[in-house]
Amino acid sequence: MKKPRLIAAVAAAALIPLALAGCSSGGSSSSGGKVSLNLEDYYTAPQAAVMDSVYQGCASQLGIKVSSTHVPGAGLISKVLQQASSKTLPDVLMLDNPDVQQIAQSGALSPLSDYGITGKGFAPGVVKAGTYDGKLYGLAPAVNSIALFYNTDMFAKAGITTPPKTWDELSADATKLTSGSTYGFALSAAPTYEGTWGVLPFMWSNGGSEKNIDTPQTAQAIGFLASLVKDGSMSKSSVNWTQGDALNQFTAGKAAMMINGPWNLAALAKYPSIKWASVPIPTRVAGQTVVSPLGGETFNVPQTGNKTTMAAAGKLVKCITDSKNQVKIANGEGDVPASLATAATVAASNKQIAPFATIVKTARARTGLLGPKWPAAATKIYTAEQLALTGKATAAAAVKQAQNQQ
């Protein structure tokens, strides 16, 4: 989830049953001995140019033709559904990882094992995100998560020598760093999936589960965030902030710490006077494993019914997700290569990516437990966060109320 495009309306997908067996491809062809494939993604400039370079590099390597269409992110899922019903699915389809299970459930995708793609060596969360009913349908070349960014100059000025590792340390540091119009801590707590995204590391690392958020573990997580608002070290306006708003507060010197992702590294580079570092998000108590949400886009082979183009599409997905292209795509997005070995190699020479390479090792797919039912759980989580952070309910009452909503 990192960008507004990822807040696409995916719930509609569950409403439209698909019968896709034997669908024909939307415009691909095999003529003159050279297979032509069409590929659909939602990238925008400048990453779209990076991806087109990867696609064409693979096309040259495989001896095929590839044409790409960049669809607006908010409209991708509805377009996929329309294409499925009209039997004009693309030969290769990019999907945000939380959407894979929902589309796979509809029968629109073919298992990547058909093309010799297993996900071996990739981070466990990456494989889990692309798996439905025991079969791998999508694989991401590069992924991301979120971390705690902190202003090192502000820390030094406040006499704080090390970043926080526990909630108590985070709270104490946030209080110490709050002064005048500067808050100690910032994150997006908006009533959207971005708000849910910010809660998950606190909830999951503390043992909470999206299967039932009415638990002491999730109440503790949301209660902790509410306590930061209550004591004034986190702005009340955070209930309306996007991740971009949190970034703006941080770069303006209005927040000493923020929760955000590596896709903002390029934006942070525009503020050389801001000295910062990042670390995994603190846990409630020392020794807990940091579990953060996994972001990233997968590549998939739709069921077009054309064995020739589907076989070529499988080879294209395999090429897009190889180590060389993982690095190229990750560099373009500010992401982490999806395979553990490639990520470790990149992290060894890039201190800004290194914390995220660590976080991705234990990151979780949002659809890992609930599959297509994830959107309903995500809504309950940000609803509980809103109730607690606005003071309308205690954390315990907020998770109970949100869990019981239909």
Secondary structure, DSSP 8 states (H G I E B T S, - for coil): --SGGGS---GGGGGS----TT---SS-EEETTEEEEEEEE---TTHHHHHHHHHHHHHHHHT-EEEEEE--GGGHHHHHHHHHHTT---SEEEEEGGGHHHHHHTT-B--GGGGT---TTB-HHHHHHTEETTEE-EE-SEEE--EEEEEHHHHHHTT--S---BHHHHHHHHHHH-BTTBBSBB----SSHHHHHHHHHHHHHTT-BTTB--SHHHHHHHHHHHHHHHTTSB-GGGGG--HHHHHHHHHTTSBSEEEE-GGGHHHHHT-TT--EEEE---BSSTT-----B-EEEEEE-B--S-HHHHHHHHHHHHHHTSHHHHHHHHHHHT-EESBHHHHHHHHHH-TTTHHHHHHHHT-B-TTTTTGGGHHHHHHHHHHHHHHHHTTSS-HHHHHHHHHH--
